[in-house]
Amino acid sequence: MVGTLPQNLLTDTWIPATWEEFLAIPECLELEKARCYYDTGWLRIETMPVGSAHGQDNSILAAIVSLYGTVKEIAYVSFTNTSFRKTGERECQPDLAYYIGPDVQRPAKNNQPVDVEVWGTPALAIKVSSTTLSDDLGQKRLLYERLGVREYWVVNVAAAEVIAFAIADGGSRQIQTSLVLPDLPVPVIAAALRLSQSQDDGTVNRWLLQQFR
């Protein structure tokens, strides 16, 4: 049974809440432009940016993974703004997420959060960070560690910087080359973001293809 909203409900900060209170939020609030996170007793409702910077970087990042996976013949399934849930414990909504590998399956296509206990956890989660950098590098990184994501990228929109973490054994370390997209250099991702500030997407994609071939 869905519970009631927590009395101290605030946005853009972590507040204590039960799982039942977390489940009540979509039914009680208009949250079409918000993301909801839950991490064992803590809730965060994050308002989404409305400017173009976030959307442009999100599009470039999706193109990077798509082109690299295609050129390198890597099997992958991609998701944009999708919730991933471990019932009763955790839920997250990265900007982009990918299942990657030769045995990859496509989760059921419906309007429910992806159940990670059925489909497993995405190999890669990406957060485009225009206003929430400290939390993306802090509490949300811990959330992805606990969820079992294998790699987590945080993109600092203001600096065109990519901070990538490999996750294993419940902890994370910063990396300069992707492990889930083998041999993809993190500096190339950042260079593409910088190039996109002055060039159209087609030019950026052609530059990326030159790097990947």
Buried (B, 14 or more C-beta within 10 A) or exposed (E): EEBEBBEEBEEEEBBEBBBEBBBBBBEEBEBEEBBBBBBEEBBBBBEBBEEEEBBBBBBBBBBBBBBBBEEEEBEBBBBEEBBBBBEEBBBBBBBBBBBBBEEBEEBEEEEEBBBBEEBBBBBBBBBBBBBBBEBBBEBBBEBBBBBBBBBBBBBBBEEBBBBBBBBEEEEBEEBEBBBBBEEBEBEBBBBBBEBBEEBEEEEBBEBBEEBBE
